[in-house]
Amino acid sequence: MDDEQGGAVTEPPYQRIAAALRAAIDAGEYGPGDRLPGENDLMAEHGVARMTARQALGVLQSEGIAEARKGAGVFVRTFRPLRRHGIARLSREQWGTGRSVWSADAADRDVVVDQLDVSERPAPERIAGVLGLALDEPVWVRDRRFVLDGKPVSLATSYLPAALVTGSAITTPDTGPGGTYARLKDLGHEPVHFREEVRTRMPTADEAERLALPGGTPVILIRRTAFRADGRAVEVSEMVLDAAAYVLEYDFDA
């Protein structure tokens, strides 16, 4: 690569070291759970300062490839990323037959909701606008933390108009087979169209704590809106995903 003056652009030393470590991991020289060379090792091998070695290891941690263990060093992450099948998981064949949307992603892996709060609250302004509600009109809110193979991987908060769902299983901890979308169908508000918006950012302090994120790990934000046949939005779900724990997969015909 050349700069604007035609000279060669020099890659920072820490990036070169991180690339070498990444290549070694990809080649199988370091497997899941293996300890990576420490700062002293990298300083000696590459002839760099401690800060440069620390930055190189920090790159791998920020990418979710490695994780630091206090007092032990930096290790290749053992967690296997989850493939989130963005289209298959929302198909009527999924929730309409009593299966959780999560089962399209997790297969035989162990997924649990270990934090759950269901309550009626005034609709936040950003949610009221999407659901076509007056500001502070009541909505039912389902706030969950999902744990996969013992690791927190995502937070999800769903908002549904109280006028549509009050008195239904949606307002209870256990929504029953097929979850929220199956219950909406039972109520005559079957979702027939979904829209997802995806972006990324660094986590808030609360998100980092609830997801047990290593320093420097970003999150993926997904905002999904479910619409019934007449075009009315019947649910908004805001999800915060550990970016290092997910692969987003969208499979569709041309």
C-alpha positions in Angstrom: 0.0 0.0 0.0 1.3 3.5 -0.8 0.5 6.8 0.9 -0.6 10.0 -1.0 3.0 11.0 -1.6 3.8 7.6 -3.2 5.8 6.2 -0.4 5.2 2.8 1.2 2.9 2.8 4.2 4.5 1.0 7.2 2.2 -1.2 9.2 2.6 -0.5 13.0 4.7 -3.2 14.7 1.9 -4.2 17.0 -0.3 -4.9 14.0 2.4 -7.1 12.4 2.8 -9.0 15.7 -1.0 -9.4 16.0 -1.2 -10.6 12.4 1.5 -13.2 13.0 -0.3 -14.5 16.1 -3.6 -14.6 14.3 -2.0 -16.6 11.5 -0.5 -19.0 14.0 -3.9 -19.5 15.6 -5.5 -20.1 12.2 -2.8 -22.6 11.3 -3.5 -24.6 14.5 -0.2 -23.8 16.3 -2.3 -22.5 19.2 -5.6 -24.2 19.8 -8.7 -23.2 21.9 -7.6 -22.7 25.5 -3.9 -22.5 24.7 -1.8 -19.7 26.3 -0.3 -17.3 23.8 3.2 -15.9 24.1 3.3 -13.3 26.9 4.6 -9.7 26.7 8.1 -10.8 27.7 8.2 -13.5 25.0 7.0 -11.1 22.3 9.4 -8.4 23.4 12.3 -10.8 23.0 11.2 -12.4 19.8 10.3 -9.2 17.9 12.6 -6.7 19.6 9.8 -4.4 20.6 8.9 -2.4 23.8 6.5 -3.8 26.3 3.7 -1.4 25.2 4.0 -2.7 21.7 3.7 -6.3 22.8 0.7 -5.4 25.0 -1.0 -3.6 22.1 -0.6 -6.7 19.9 -2.2 -8.9 22.5 -4.9 -6.3 22.9 -5.8 -6.4 19.2 -6.5 -10.2 19.5 -8.6 -9.6 22.6 -10.6 -6.8 21.0 -11.3 -9.1 18.0 -12.6 -11.8 20.4 -9.9 -14.2 19.4 -8.2 -14.2 22.7 -9.0 -13.5 26.3 -6.9 -12.4 29.3 -7.0 -14.3 32.5 -5.9 -12.4 35.5 -2.5 -13.5 36.7 -2.2 -16.2 34.1 -1.8 -14.6 30.7 -3.7 -14.3 27.4 -5.3 -17.4 26.0 -7.1 -18.4 22.7 -10.8 -18.2 23.4 -12.5 -21.6 23.7 -16.0 -20.4 23.1 -17.4 -21.5 19.7 -19.2 -18.6 18.0 -23.0 -18.9 17.4 -24.3 -18.7 13.9 -27.4 -16.5 14.0 -29.6 -17.6 11.0 -31.4 -14.2 10.6 -34.0 -15.4 8.1 -34.7 -19.1 9.1 -35.1 -18.2 12.8 -38.1 -15.9 12.0 -39.9 -18.2 9.6 -43.5 -19.2 10.4 -42.3 -22.8 10.1 -40.1 -22.1 13.1 -42.3 -20.4 15.7 -45.6 -21.5 14.1 -44.9 -25.1 14.9 -44.1 -24.4 18.6 -40.3 -24.1 18.3 -38.3 -21.3 19.8 -36.6 -19.0 17.3 -33.4 -19.8 19.2 -33.5 -23.4 18.2 -32.7 -22.4 14.6 -29.4 -21.1 15.9 -28.4 -23.2 18.9 -29.1 -26.7 17.5 -28.0 -29.0 20.3 -26.2 -26.4 22.4 -27.4 -25.4 25.8 -29.3 -22.0 25.8 -31.0 -20.6 28.9 -32.5 -17.4 30.0 -31.0 -16.7 33.3 -32.3 -13.1 33.8 -36.0 -12.3 33.0 -38.1 -9.3 33.8 -41.7 -8.9 32.5 -43.5 -5.7 33.3 -45.9 -3.0 32.0 -44.3 0.4 31.5 -44.9 3.7 29.6 -43.6 3.4 26.1 -40.2 5.1 25.5 -40.4 7.8 22.8 -38.3 5.8 20.3 -40.6 2.8 20.8 -43.9 4.6 20.8 -43.1 6.1 17.4 -42.5 2.7 15.8 -45.5 1.1 17.4 -47.8 4.0 16.5 -48.6 4.7 20.2 -49.0 8.0 22.0 -46.0 8.9 24.2 -46.1 7.1 27.5 -48.9 4.8 26.3 -48.4 1.5 28.1 -46.4 -1.4 26.6 -45.4 -4.8 28.0 -41.7 -5.2 28.2 -39.8 -8.5 28.2 -36.2 -8.1 29.2 -34.0 -11.2 29.0 -30.3 -12.3 29.2 -29.4 -15.4 27.1 -26.6 -17.7 28.2 -25.1 -20.2 25.7 -22.9 -23.0 27.0 -22.6 -21.2 30.3 -21.5 -17.9 28.7 -23.8 -14.7 28.5 -24.1 -13.9 24.8 -27.0 -11.5 24.3 -29.5 -9.2 25.9 -32.9 -8.7 24.4 -35.7 -6.3 25.3 -39.1 -6.6 23.6 -41.9 -4.1 23.6 -45.5 -4.9 22.8 -48.6 -2.6 22.9 -50.5 -3.3 26.1 -53.8 -2.8 24.3 -53.0 -5.9 22.2 -51.4 -8.3 24.7 -52.6 -7.5 28.2 -54.1 -10.7 29.8 -52.2 -13.0 27.5 -49.3 -15.4 28.1 -47.0 -12.7 26.6 -47.3 -10.9 29.9 -46.1 -13.9 31.9 -42.6 -15.4 32.3 -43.4 -18.4 30.1 -45.0 -17.5 26.8 -45.5 -21.2 25.9 -44.6 -23.2 22.7 -43.5 -20.9 19.8 -43.0 -18.0 22.1 -44.2 -14.4 21.6 -44.9 -14.7 17.9 -47.1 -17.8 18.4 -49.1 -16.0 21.1 -49.5 -13.0 18.8 -51.0 -15.3 16.2 -53.4 -16.7 18.8 -54.5 -13.2 19.6 -55.2 -12.4 15.9 -52.0 -10.3 15.4 -49.8 -12.8 13.6 -46.5 -11.3 12.4 -46.1 -11.7 8.6 -43.2 -9.4 8.0 -40.0 -8.5 9.9 -37.4 -5.7 9.6 -34.0 -5.8 11.2 -31.6 -3.0 11.5 -28.0 -3.8 12.5 -25.2 -1.6 13.8 -22.2 -1.9 16.1 -20.7 0.2 18.9 -18.8 -0.3 22.2 -20.8 -1.5 25.1 -22.1 0.6 28.0 -20.8 -0.3 31.4 -24.0 -2.1 32.3 -23.9 -4.1 29.0 -20.3 -5.1 29.5 -21.0 -6.3 33.0 -24.1 -8.3 32.1 -22.4 -9.9 29.1 -19.1 -10.4 31.0 -17.2 -8.8 28.1 -13.4 -8.7 28.0 -12.1 -5.1 27.6 -12.3 -3.7 24.1 -15.0 -6.1 22.9 -17.7 -4.4 20.8 -21.4 -5.3 20.7 -23.8 -5.8 17.8 -27.1 -4.0 18.1 -30.1 -5.5 16.3 -33.4 -3.8 16.3 -36.2 -6.0 15.0 -39.8 -4.8 14.2 -42.6 -7.3 13.6 -45.6 -6.3 11.4 -49.0 -7.9 11.0 -50.7 -8.2 7.6 -52.2 -4.7 7.7 -48.8 -3.1 8.2 -49.1 -2.3 11.9 -46.0 -2.9 14.0 -46.9 -5.2 16.9 -43.5 -5.7 18.5 -40.1 -4.0 18.7 -37.2 -6.0 20.0 -33.8 -4.4 20.8 -30.9 -6.9 21.1 -27.3 -6.4 22.3 -25.0 -9.2 21.2 -21.4 -10.0 22.1 -19.8 -9.4 18.8 -17.1 -12.0 19.4 -19.8 -14.6 20.1 -21.8 -14.3 16.9 -21.7 -14.9 13.2 -24.6 -13.2 11.5 -25.8 -15.4 8.6 -28.5 -14.4 6.1 -29.4 -17.0 3.5 -31.9 -16.1 0.8 -32.7 -16.7 -2.9 -31.9 -14.2 -5.6 
